[in-house]
Every structure is written in C-alpha cells, then in structure tokens.
Amino acid sequence: MWKGLKLAPWAIAAGTAWSLGFIYNVYYGGELSWLRGMYFEKMALAAQVQTSPRLIILGGSGAHHSINSEVLEQKLGIPVLNMGLDGPVGLNVILPSILEAVRPGDIVLLIPEDLILLDEDGLLERSAPFGIATGKPGLGGVPPQALVENFWLQGVPTLRAITKSTVDLVEKGRMTGYYSDPLTSHGDPTTVKYRKGKWWQWKIHESISPHAVKRITQFRQEVAAKDATLILSLPWVYASKDEKTVGNMQKISQELSKIAPLVYDKTDYNLKTDSSLFADTHHHLVLEARTMRSQQLAEQLKPVLKELQVLPNDTN
C-alpha cells in the first residue's frame, strides 16, 4: 500500500499530462482539432440550409480545395454545400460522417481522389483519430486494437506539433493549423496555400480497388434510402498523361460509371498538365482554377440533373 501511495503522484502527473495532450490534439491546437472543428462547422452550415433540393459535395481535401460553391449555385440554381473533408480520413469514415447530413431530395456529389479510390480497406491514418475526435469512435469499422492505440496516441502530442504551436503563439498570437482557416457560408475554404517546392506530375499506378467499388456502391444504396441521389465526379489532378496513368483513369471511370452517373471531361479524364492551376498539392486548386472547375462541373451536371428532374429542361 505504501508503495502505491508513493507512485500516486507520478500516476496523477502522467494522467494530467496525457489529458492536456488529448485536449491539445483533439480540441484546440493539433491538426486533428482543426479538422474536427471544420467538420462540425460544415455540418452546422448544412443544417442551416432548409431549401430542397441541395447539392452536397463530399470527398477528401481534393473536394474541399477545388470547388467554388457560389459559382455552382449560381449556375445550377440550387443551394450548394462543400462538405469535403480530408483524404486520410478514409472512404469508410468520410461517407458515413456526411451521410447524416443528407435529406430527402438532395443530390450528393462524391469527388474521390485516387488516394481514396486505390485504398484496399477504406481506412487510412486519420480514420480512427477522426472518429475519436468527433465522438464516434470505431466509425467506419476501425478495428478495436487500432482504436485503442489511436485513443492513447491522442494524448501524446508530437514535438513538431508543439513547436509549431509555440511559434504560432509567439508570431501570430494564436495557434493555427492546415484546416484552421475560415470557411464561406457554403463550406468552401477562404484561403489558398501555395506549393513551396518544385512541381512534378502525379502518376496513377493502379486502378480502383474492389473495396472502393463495394463501399461506394453501398453508399449509393444508403443515399437512396434517404430519398436522395448520388452522382460521381473525377477530381482535377495535375498529372502525367503517360499510358499507364491514362489507362488506369479509364478503368476507374468505367467502374465508377457502373455505380452512379459519372461526370468528367472525357477528353482528358480530368488529368491537367498546367501546374499554374494548382495550389499546394496535385489535387488542390488556386482560386481562379476553382472557378473554372466549377463552371465546367456545372455544365456537366446540368444534363444529369435535368434527367433526374431536379432542373427544368429549359435551364441554360
């Protein structure tokens, strides 16, 4: 008993340190905390739009950083919400996270990056942490062992993260993160982050995984169960047009089009070779390119929405 009493202060100190680390990582300061905040803000914005139908856009950061929802809304005449999250959250977690915001009559536009489509089980490095941070541990079928390990790690901030936050506090007076920037009322990011290093063209070495086909097919059924409709789109990517990349994009488009209506530029499979259109990654667009992408996307969506009787046939 005496030995236990001697260890108590150490246990209390360790527990306090872990708790402070958890608060930092999940609620304020760490990258996960900003992603969590962005998700809840987008869900709140979606709840405020009562008009039906709505166009709900989802996917990873390639959806979040590539759309001008206001342009789409003006072109289509229906409310548009950008619900894009972060690719490493994984397909298994992204889809159910946004599904709860879907209402009858909504059009759900999924724009999945190749990171999401090629993954073998729908779970990536932020799948478990995101579920923990949003109060839905295990969402997407995260295995119990991975869930326990990730829960523990959320109380252990990295030295790099702490250093960045400290510098932010000194230089800016507040902590910031990749997803800490303000959103528009449509859920779009209001800032652009630019690449500091040299560009190189992305190559897609594989086609869509069987799991991605199965999970997106299931999602179409889940959306239909809510009396809503799923549409798919290929993302814009700064990429090579080598034979393998183009061939894999052809296979991806063929498989996706079997699941739901698929919109994309059939001349290039949305593979772009002008790096000036892109911001800090091969899937994120600068402001001007977001407008171009949204104008093109609106024109691609119009015939599909007219066929679904969402838009009148005389809409230009």
N, C-alpha and C positions, 0 to 999 in steps of 0.2 A: 504493500500500500504506500509506504514511504517513497519507494522508487517511482511509483505512479505520480505522486504529488510533485516530485522533482521534475518529471517530464512534462507536467501540465503546462507550465509557461511556454515551453517550446512548441507544444501542440497548439496552444492558443495563438502564438505568434505565426506559426505556419498557416493555420486556418485563416487568420486575418489577412496575411499576405496573399493567400490564394483568392480570398473573397474580393480584395481590392483589384487583383489581376483580372478576375472574372468581370467585375464592373467595368474596368477599362476596356477589355476586349469586346464585350457584348453590348454595353450600354453607352459608353462615351470614350472615344479616343482611338480605339483599334479599328482596323479596316472593316472587320465584321460588324462593328457597331454602326458604321456609316451605311453599309449595305442593308442592315436591319432597318435603320431609320428611313432609307429610301423606299424600301418595300412597304412599310406601313404608311408612308406619305402617299404612295401611289394607290394603295388600297383605299385610303381616305378620299382621294380625288375621284376615284371610280364610284364611290358611294354617293358622292355629291351630284353626279350626273344621272338624272332620273329619266331623261328622254330615251325613247327606244325607236329604232334600233341604234346601237352603238357599235363602232369598230374598235375592238380591243386588240392591241398589238402586243405580242409576247415573244420571248426568246431570251438570249443572253445579252451581253453588252453590245453585241453587233446589232441588236434591235434598238436598245436604249440609245446608242450613239449614232444612229443612222437615219432617223426619221424626223421630219418637221410635221408634227401632227396638225398644226394650224393650217398648213398648206393642204394637207389631205382632207381636212374638214371642209375647207372652202371648196375644193374640187368635187367632193362627193356629196356634200350637203347633209352629212350626218355627224354626230359627235364622235371624236376620235380620242382614244386614250393610249398613251405609250406605257405599257406595263412591262417592258423589257427589264430584265434583272442582270444576272452575271453568269456567263457560261459555265465556270467551275462549280456553280450550284448543282448542275447536272439536270438532265432531262426528267429524271424520276421525281425531282423535287420542284423544279420550275413549274411543271404542268399543274400539279395539284395545288400549288401555292396560289396560282392565279385563277384556277377553276372556280373557287368560291366567290369570286367577284362577277362571274358570268351570270347574266339574267336571260330570261326568255326573249327571243328576237335578236339577241346580239350576234354580231359577226366577229368571230375570233380569228385573227390573222397570226399564224405562227411563222416566225422567221428564224429557223435554227441554223447556227453556224456549223461548220464542219466539225469543230471540236465536240459539239453535242451529237452530231449525226454518226460520227465514227466510234464513239464510246461503246464499249461492249456490254455494260450493265446499267447505264443511266446514272451512275453515282460517281462524282468527282470529288476533288479535295475540299470543296466547301459545302457538300451535300449535308453532312452531319452537323457541322457548325451552324449552318443556316437554320436548320430545323431546331436546334437548341436555342439559338438567339431569338427566333420568332415564337417560341413557346410550343413548338410541335416536334419534340424530339422523336427521332425514328421515322419522320415523314419520308415517304418515297422508298420505304423498305430498307433503311440503313441497318446493317446487322448489329445486334446488341453489343458485341465486342468493340466494334468501331465507334458505336455511340458512347460507350463508357470511356474509351480512350480519348475521344474528342471532347467530352464533357470535362475531363480532367485538364486537358491542354488549354481550355479556355480560361483557366485561372493562372496561366503561365505566359505572360507577355514576352515577346522576343526583345532582345537588346536593341535590335534595329528599330522596332516599332517605338520603344520608349525613347530612343534617341531622337527620332523624327518628331514625336510629340513634344519633346522638350524644346527642340529648335523652333517648332511652330509657336509654342507659347512665348518664347523669347522674341521672335521676329514678327509674329502676327497677333499675339495676344490671345490666341485660341488654338485648339487642336483642329487639324483638318485631315481629310483622307480622300481617296480616289473618288468616292461617291458622296462626299460631303457638300458638293456644290448645290445651289438652289435648283428647283425644278420649276417648269412653267405650269400653268393650270391644266395642261394636257399630259403632264408627266415627262416632258422632254427635258434633257439637261440644258442648262443655260450657258454653259461654257464649252470651250474646246481645248483639249490637251494635245500639244504637238510633239511629234517624234523628234528626239534629240540625235539619235544615231542615223546611220545610212539606211536607206530602204533596200530591200531585196524582195523579189517576187515570191509569193506564197505558192507552194505546190501541194496538191492534194493526192496523196499516195494510195488511198484506199477509198472504197465506196461506202455507202451507208451500212451500218451494222444491222443484223437481224433483230437485235433488241430494240434499236431505234424505230424500225418499221413496226414492230409489235406494239411498242409503247405509244407511238403517235396514232396508230390505228385504234388503240384503246381510248386514247384521248378524244378522237373524233366521236366515238360512241358516248363518252362522258359528256361532251359538249352537246350532242344531240339529245341526250337525256334531259338536258336543261332547256330544250326547245331553242337551242342556238345552233349556229352553223360554223364549221371550221373551214378555213381557207389557208393554203400554204404558200410561202414565197421563198425563193432562194435569196440569200443576202448578197449585197455587193461585196466583192473581195478584190483586193489588189493582188493579183495572182499571175502566174505564168500561164501561157496557153500551150504548154507542151502537150504532147499526145496523151500522156497518162492522166494529167490533170483534167483535160477536156473530156476524156473517156470516162473518168470517174464522175464528173459532173453530169454527164449524160445518163449514167446508171442511177445516180442519186435522183435526178429529175424524173426518170422513168418510174422508180419505186415510189416516190412521193406522190406522183400524179395518180397512182392506183389507190391512194388513201383518200385524197380530197382534191378539189380544184387547186391547181398549182399555177402561180403567176411568176413570170420571169422574162428577161429579154432573150428570146430564142436565138438571137444572132451570136450571143457570147456567153450564155448561161450565167450572166451577171459577173463574169470574170473581167475585171478592169485593169488596164495596163498603164493608167496615168496616176502616178503616185501623188500628184498635187490634189487629188480628190480626197485623200485620206489623211487622218489626223495622227494619232499616236500608235495605232495598230492597223493591221491589214483589213479589219472589219469596221473600224470607226471612221466616220466621215467628217470633214470640215463643214462649216455652216452652209456654204454655197452648194456643196455636194448633197447635203441633206435635203435641200430644197429641190435640186434636180432629181434626186432619187424619189422623193415624194410625189413630184409631178408625174414622173414616169409610172410609179406604182398606182397612182390614181387612175391613169388611163388603162392600165392593165386590169384593175379591179372593176371598172365600170361595167364591162360586158358580163362579168360573173355576177355582180350584184343585180344587174337587170334581169338576168336569167333566174336569179333567186327571188325576184320581185321585191328586192329591197329598194331599188331605184326605179323610177318610171322609165319607160322605154324611150321617151323623148329627151332624156337628160343628155346634155352635150359633154 
